[in-house]
Amino acid sequence: MLVTGLAGRLADAGFATGWRLVPKLPKAVAGLAFWGAADLAARRGGDSARQLRANLRRVVPQAGETELDELTRRAMHSYARYWHEAFRLPSADPATVLGEVDISGTEYLEAALAAGNGAVVALPHTGNWDVAGLWAVQQIGELTTVAERLEPESLYRRFVEYRESLGFEVIPADGSVSFRLLLQRLRENRVVCLVGDRDLTNTGTPVTFFGEPARFPAGPARLAASTGAALLPVGSWYTDDGWGLRIHPRIRVANRGEAPAATQALADVFAGDIAAHPTDWHMLQPFWPADRDAAADGTAGEESAADEG
């Protein structure tokens, strides 16, 4: 997310207000407000809602127009739920949160750490990935992630402080510098957690995703190849009362030459989980190159100002 000038200051003020006021409101009252805002956004059909609908059309290609309307509405509710939870998580009791997490596949993470080379945990923008990180911190004791450099600096610091409050070590996404630090953490047999479905640079690894060419970040597979760390895809979605998490089996990547195939394998796992829980994929921005090209030509909407999640 890059928000500058007056828009950046307004975004910073809005997030500051959210983290200050939402935890003070009754959970049900705040939840209804977020739900109502999501309904309104879906009905208005602005840029973000239209792009979300276009993305869902790829994920659920058999859906008719009425079903797509409903999927979009539910996906907006899911996205609003993420932000409601994000504003409340710093003041939540971790034990209470973890009591509502239904997780499977923990043996794959345990095996990775027992091998001594660390683990690269890669997630798509689904469900509440911060809850997944909180689970890791509470169960393992440490987790390292990266944060995109945002403008204004105060907004960037706000997101860093939010994730640090959950127990994450947050490294700025500064190219080779951050890559070296992540390599070091893996060599210390730690867990590195990366959101791995959206390539912000448009220079990532080509993959096929839901039958169409796309690009995924190269970092997760390259980190695993460089250190011998296990590359573990993780699915994240919402349940009625909490969160579902699934740690998938390790994707083998022995060297840099195998990184493109490993990235495609990661995309395939993500696609399976997203297809099973389509309305929990929070992708309100152009994702496939065809949509990005349209956006660059001015024929599609601008990215959401709340993309840092």
BADODO-798340 format. One line per 10 residues: their letters; for each residue x, y, z of C-alpha. Coordinates in nm, 3 decimals, always signed. Layout:
A) X:Y:Z | ... .
END
This chain:
MLVTGLAGRL) +0.000:+0.000:+0.000 | +0.128:+0.345:-0.090 | -0.086:+0.629:+0.034 | +0.059:+0.978:+0.014 | -0.030:+1.336:+0.100 | -0.369:+1.411:+0.249 | -0.494:+1.058:+0.174 | -0.204:+0.915:+0.373 | -0.271:+1.139:+0.671 | -0.641:+1.050:+0.663 .
ADAGFATGWR) -0.560:+0.678:+0.643 | -0.322:+0.709:+0.938 | -0.585:+0.893:+1.141 | -0.847:+0.635:+1.053 | -0.636:+0.339:+1.163 | -0.531:+0.523:+1.479 | -0.898:+0.577:+1.562 | -0.977:+0.212:+1.495 | -0.710:+0.079:+1.730 | -0.805:+0.333:+1.995 .
LVPKLPKAVA) -1.185:+0.311:+1.989 | -1.292:-0.032:+1.860 | -1.159:-0.226:+2.163 | -1.364:+0.001:+2.389 | -1.693:-0.082:+2.215 | -1.900:-0.391:+2.295 | -1.789:-0.661:+2.053 | -2.141:-0.717:+1.919 | -2.199:-0.346:+1.858 | -1.870:-0.299:+1.673 .
GLAFWGAADL) -1.932:-0.617:+1.478 | -2.268:-0.490:+1.356 | -2.107:-0.163:+1.247 | -1.840:-0.343:+1.044 | -2.103:-0.579:+0.899 | -2.319:-0.284:+0.795 | -2.024:-0.106:+0.635 | -1.942:-0.421:+0.437 | -2.303:-0.451:+0.318 | -2.301:-0.089:+0.207 .
AARRGGDSAR) -1.973:-0.131:+0.020 | -2.104:-0.441:-0.158 | -2.427:-0.265:-0.260 | -2.250:+0.044:-0.386 | -2.021:-0.167:-0.603 | -1.722:+0.066:-0.592 | -1.379:-0.010:-0.735 | -1.276:-0.254:-0.462 | -1.605:-0.443:-0.462 | -1.601:-0.471:-0.841 .
QLRANLRRVV) -1.246:-0.602:-0.841 | -1.328:-0.849:-0.565 | -1.619:-0.974:-0.773 | -1.394:-1.011:-1.079 | -1.144:-1.212:-0.873 | -1.419:-1.435:-0.734 | -1.539:-1.501:-1.089 | -1.205:-1.676:-1.154 | -1.224:-1.872:-0.828 | -1.586:-1.983:-0.879 .
PQAGETELDE) -1.619:-1.985:-1.259 | -1.948:-2.176:-1.252 | -2.120:-1.904:-1.047 | -2.397:-1.705:-1.213 | -2.451:-1.333:-1.163 | -2.681:-1.373:-0.862 | -2.442:-1.613:-0.692 | -2.152:-1.377:-0.761 | -2.347:-1.097:-0.596 | -2.389:-1.313:-0.285 .
LTRRAMHSYA) -2.026:-1.429:-0.288 | -1.910:-1.069:-0.312 | -2.132:-0.964:-0.021 | -2.004:-1.247:+0.195 | -1.644:-1.174:+0.098 | -1.687:-0.810:+0.198 | -1.824:-0.930:+0.532 | -1.516:-1.150:+0.574 | -1.285:-0.860:+0.494 | -1.467:-0.636:+0.741 .
RYWHEAFRLP) -1.440:-0.911:+1.002 | -1.062:-0.914:+0.951 | -1.035:-0.543:+1.033 | -1.273:-0.569:+1.326 | -1.053:-0.843:+1.467 | -0.731:-0.658:+1.385 | -0.840:-0.359:+1.591 | -0.931:-0.586:+1.886 | -0.645:-0.839:+1.881 | -0.384:-0.630:+2.067 .
SADPATVLGE) -0.611:-0.615:+2.373 | -0.745:-0.971:+2.344 | -0.645:-1.255:+2.575 | -0.422:-1.487:+2.366 | -0.548:-1.796:+2.547 | -0.907:-1.705:+2.461 | -0.816:-1.649:+2.096 | -0.625:-1.977:+2.072 | -0.918:-2.158:+2.229 | -1.119:-2.071:+1.916 .
VDISGTEYLE) -0.853:-2.186:+1.667 | -0.909:-2.520:+1.493 | -0.569:-2.620:+1.352 | -0.440:-2.930:+1.177 | -0.100:-3.031:+1.040 | +0.107:-2.908:+1.335 | +0.326:-3.217:+1.297 | +0.473:-3.071:+0.978 | +0.592:-2.759:+1.162 | +0.723:-2.966:+1.452 .
AALAAGNGAV) +0.921:-3.185:+1.211 | +1.067:-2.881:+1.038 | +1.196:-2.732:+1.362 | +1.323:-3.070:+1.482 | +1.534:-3.086:+1.163 | +1.702:-2.764:+1.275 | +1.680:-2.556:+0.957 | +1.381:-2.340:+1.040 | +1.053:-2.309:+0.853 | +0.920:-2.071:+0.591 .
VALPHTGNWD) +0.546:-2.049:+0.650 | +0.361:-1.902:+0.351 | -0.003:-1.792:+0.360 | -0.240:-1.628:+0.114 | -0.452:-1.322:+0.202 | -0.724:-1.539:+0.355 | -0.905:-1.545:+0.687 | -0.703:-1.382:+0.963 | -0.332:-1.444:+0.908 | -0.250:-1.242:+1.219 .
VAGLWAVQQI) -0.428:-1.507:+1.426 | -0.212:-1.769:+1.257 | +0.094:-1.570:+1.362 | -0.037:-1.530:+1.715 | -0.084:-1.907:+1.735 | +0.278:-1.959:+1.627 | +0.409:-1.709:+1.882 | +0.212:-1.868:+2.165 | +0.308:-2.223:+2.070 | +0.666:-2.177:+1.949 .
GELTTVAERL) +0.769:-1.854:+2.117 | +0.900:-1.657:+1.820 | +0.808:-1.561:+1.466 | +0.961:-1.323:+1.212 | +0.775:-1.149:+0.933 | +0.822:-0.853:+0.701 | +0.631:-0.527:+0.662 | +0.591:-0.328:+0.343 | +0.725:+0.025:+0.369 | +0.423:+0.255:+0.385 .
EPESLYRRFV) +0.380:+0.627:+0.358 | +0.342:+0.827:+0.569 | +0.601:+0.682:+0.807 | +0.355:+0.713:+1.096 | +0.120:+0.469:+0.921 | +0.403:+0.223:+0.865 | +0.502:+0.245:+1.232 | +0.140:+0.190:+1.334 | +0.124:-0.144:+1.150 | +0.464:-0.248:+1.284 .
EYRESLGFEV) +0.355:-0.170:+1.639 | +0.033:-0.363:+1.587 | +0.215:-0.681:+1.485 | +0.486:-0.633:+1.746 | +0.207:-0.618:+2.006 | +0.113:-0.973:+1.897 | +0.470:-1.090:+1.957 | +0.603:-1.080:+1.599 | +0.950:-0.967:+1.504 | +0.887:-0.730:+1.211 .
IPADGSVSFR) +1.156:-0.661:+0.952 | +1.111:-0.383:+0.693 | +1.072:-0.514:+0.338 | +1.393:-0.355:+0.211 | +1.502:-0.601:-0.058 | +1.840:-0.766:-0.007 | +1.876:-0.633:+0.348 | +1.555:-0.797:+0.469 | +1.638:-1.115:+0.272 | +1.970:-1.149:+0.456 .
LLLQRLRENR) +1.801:-1.100:+0.792 | +1.542:-1.365:+0.709 | +1.819:-1.604:+0.606 | +1.981:-1.543:+0.943 | +1.659:-1.618:+1.132 | +1.612:-1.945:+0.944 | +1.970:-2.046:+1.021 | +1.880:-1.984:+1.384 | +1.602:-2.245:+1.337 | +1.326:-1.993:+1.364 .
VVCLVGDRDL) +0.993:-1.953:+1.183 | +0.961:-1.694:+0.906 | +0.603:-1.615:+0.811 | +0.529:-1.450:+0.475 | +0.208:-1.365:+0.292 | +0.283:-1.536:-0.037 | +0.006:-1.485:-0.291 | +0.036:-1.123:-0.405 | +0.340:-1.003:-0.596 | +0.372:-0.632:-0.525 .
TNTGTPVTFF) +0.667:-0.585:-0.761 | +0.521:-0.754:-1.070 | +0.861:-0.924:-1.109 | +0.777:-1.243:-0.921 | +0.772:-1.603:-1.035 | +0.526:-1.687:-1.316 | +0.263:-1.942:-1.210 | -0.070:-2.068:-1.328 | -0.340:-1.977:-1.076 | -0.700:-2.081:-1.133 .
GEPARFPAGP) -0.611:-2.160:-1.492 | -0.469:-1.817:-1.573 | -0.113:-1.679:-1.577 | -0.019:-1.489:-1.262 | +0.290:-1.405:-1.058 | +0.371:-1.507:-0.702 | +0.644:-1.365:-0.478 | +0.970:-1.554:-0.525 | +1.087:-1.501:-0.167 | +0.936:-1.801:+0.015 .
ARLAASTGAA) +1.082:-2.064:-0.220 | +1.417:-1.886:-0.250 | +1.454:-1.861:+0.126 | +1.382:-2.231:+0.163 | +1.623:-2.320:-0.117 | +1.901:-2.107:+0.033 | +1.879:-2.249:+0.384 | +1.726:-2.596:+0.368 | +1.429:-2.464:+0.566 | +1.096:-2.636:+0.518 .
LLPVGSWYTD) +0.854:-2.450:+0.291 | +0.513:-2.496:+0.453 | +0.192:-2.362:+0.293 | -0.076:-2.268:+0.545 | -0.446:-2.225:+0.478 | -0.648:-1.982:+0.689 | -1.022:-1.928:+0.694 | -1.306:-1.828:+0.920 | -1.536:-2.055:+1.115 | -1.861:-1.940:+1.273 .
DGWGLRIHPR) -1.697:-1.886:+1.612 | -1.328:-1.864:+1.534 | -1.060:-1.954:+1.284 | -0.954:-2.257:+1.084 | -0.587:-2.319:+1.006 | -0.423:-2.599:+0.812 | -0.048:-2.650:+0.788 | +0.015:-2.844:+0.469 | +0.299:-3.091:+0.407 | +0.639:-2.953:+0.318 .
IRVANRGEAP) +0.710:-2.849:-0.040 | +1.059:-2.975:-0.125 | +1.295:-2.722:-0.280 | +1.659:-2.831:-0.274 | +1.816:-2.548:-0.474 | +1.741:-2.223:-0.657 | +1.672:-2.414:-0.977 | +1.375:-2.583:-0.810 | +1.229:-2.258:-0.675 | +0.994:-2.191:-0.972 .
AATQALADVF) +0.841:-2.539:-0.945 | +0.808:-2.498:-0.567 | +0.633:-2.163:-0.617 | +0.389:-2.328:-0.858 | +0.327:-2.602:-0.599 | +0.260:-2.328:-0.343 | +0.011:-2.165:-0.582 | -0.165:-2.499:-0.630 | -0.205:-2.550:-0.255 | -0.332:-2.195:-0.210 .
AGDIAAHPTD) -0.580:-2.244:-0.494 | -0.721:-2.555:-0.327 | -0.779:-2.377:+0.004 | -0.919:-2.065:-0.162 | -1.157:-2.272:-0.374 | -1.282:-2.438:-0.054 | -1.329:-2.100:+0.121 | -1.363:-1.844:-0.161 | -1.528:-1.568:+0.040 | -1.237:-1.561:+0.288 .
WHMLQPFWPA) -0.984:-1.459:+0.019 | -0.939:-1.086:+0.077 | -0.820:-0.985:-0.266 | -0.980:-0.651:-0.347 | -0.702:-0.544:-0.585 | -0.610:-0.640:-0.942 | -0.433:-0.974:-0.911 | -0.405:-1.132:-1.256 | -0.193:-0.951:-1.520 | -0.497:-0.888:-1.739 .
DRDAAADGTA) -0.658:-0.686:-1.460 | -0.333:-0.512:-1.371 | -0.291:-0.404:-1.732 | -0.645:-0.267:-1.730 | -0.573:-0.080:-1.407 | -0.256:+0.068:-1.557 | -0.460:+0.185:-1.855 | -0.706:+0.354:-1.623 | -0.989:+0.113:-1.701 | -1.001:-0.047:-1.357 .
GEESAADEG) -1.031:+0.086:-1.003 | -0.745:+0.197:-0.780 | -0.614:-0.028:-0.506 | -0.776:-0.026:-0.167 | -0.616:+0.202:+0.089 | -0.644:-0.078:+0.345 | -0.418:-0.325:+0.166 | -0.153:-0.362:+0.436 | -0.348:-0.648:+0.595 .
END
